[in-house]
Amino acid sequence: MKIHIIGSGFASLSASCYLAKAGHEVTVFEKNATVGGRARQLHRDGFHFDIGPTWYWMPDVFEKFFNDFGKSVSDYYELFKLTPAYQVYFKDNESVTIADNLTDIKATFETIEKGSGAKLQAFIDEARENYAIAVEKMVYKPGDSPLELVSFETIQRVSQFFSTVSQQVRKRFTNEKLIQILEFPVLFLGAKPSNTPAFYNFMNYADFGLGTWHPKNGMYSVVLAMETLARELGVKFVTNANVSEIIVENGSATGLVVNGEKKHADVVLSGADYHHTEQLLEEKNRMYSESYWDKKVFAPSSLLFYVGFDKKIKNVEHHTLFFDAPFEPHAKEIYDTKVWPKNPLYYASFPSITDSYFAPEGKEAATFLIPIAPGLEDNEAIRKKYFDIILDRLEKSTNQELRSSVLFIESFCVNDFIKDYNSYKGNAYGLANILTQTAFLRPKIKSQKVDRLYFTGQLTVPGPGVPPSIISGKIVSEKIINNL
């Protein structure tokens, strides 16, 4: 069968490998100049930046993917565990460093709140069990039926789907610093901890149990690895390929219009933005209306800055979180009032601390990310305002002058997510993983209006993030193979 895939993000790359392995003729069409979808790189003046994902969690999912093809991660890229995993700044220039192992993390917790070490062990033991259930029994399901969630193990934990991560954390810990550290991992799921089912504390095991890793030369090494594997399996890639229409004949997808030219296919799979993909169809062939999308709870968009400094930066780690402002007001501005934050929390990555690839010797490459509501007004004046805010706070938190050392600033925000990725309202991470948008309640991977049209990626099952996207590619490929 001839299968055409729209987009070349992690989900599409994953699916292309499985489909090619099954003997199908697979071609991937990418609108941008390089493969990888949102996981691209920026190169400037000897500096390199991962434009998209920068965190490498759940290493077992990556390893499992390559194992499915008789390969290993180490066949394609070098991976090392970050030591420490990351650093968190709070108000008054106080910071907590998270070690690369649970024993040391418990000791750190104990110094902050007496008795919290043992409580953390119990919490992570529970998270480990939930992780095993999630990864082995839930996330590889196609989201066709609520019965997929029913097992002996999940029935035993049903209460964890009706309480939240925030509630469970606050039952055990009272210190606000520890609470924020433990609530942080579920932000990768794109929702507030107060809206995320307690079962999702398995992300805490991904954090403290499995650790934070870094692929040499950055996350784009993973893209290149998956592209290399796909090409080895016979997948073809076409870049600078703008898909303007999904061709439907007699109720079935029969190809694409790419750069104005019709391309025949037996199956069409889209790893592009789900909402955008349906705009490539006549309205009668769309499953979801504009009102459907408008009512959905989306994960945040982001304002990102990629900055070259002419000196090394002190008092930070490879991954550094700045919780030096109150969390709740910022969360409300993202999910409820949907306005630009007055006093945002932000994340910074300084990969050149551990990987010399990212910056010339003696210099520092920095990525800054402010989570924001999708759909906000975006212009250069707003971007400049927020860069000034976070740079001032970075200088204060880390006790050093940095503004005079800025060599250049590149930014990326709502308008860019829309232009480069056709992202609905400029969202960065897809749909939030809240209870009403989990598993079978997410947009379907198979069109119910058009035969032989499928979807993959962060807007369908299992959800946002790099490991879930890789899993999504496997799920949809199995669906396609079984339906042919």
PEZIZI-V112520 format. One line per field, one symbol per residue. psi: psi as a letter, one per 30 degrees, with the letter a starting at -180 (. if undefined). A space follows every 50 residues. Layout:
BEGIN
psi: ???
END
This chain:
BEGIN
psi: kjkkkklhaeeeeeeeeeeeeggljkkkkkflflkfbfilkkkkhflkkj ebkfkjlhfeeeeeeeefgglleffelkklkkjlelkkkalggklkkjlg leeeeeeeeefejkffeeeeeeeeeeeeeeeeeeeffefglfhfkffffj leeeefgefffglleeeeefeekfkeeeeeeffeeffffglkefgkkffg fffeeedfeflklkkkglffeeeeeeeeeeeefgkkkjlhjjjfkkkkkh gkkgaljkhfkkjklfkkkkglkeeeefffllefgkekleeeeffljkll akjkkjkkkglkklgllekkkjhglkeeeeeefefdfhlkkeikllkkki ffefjfefklkglkkkkkkjklklglkkleeeeeefeeeeeeeeeeeghl kfefgkelkklkaeeeeeeeghkjgglfgakkileghkcfglklfkkfek kgklklaffakfalleeeeeeeeeeeeeeeeff.
END
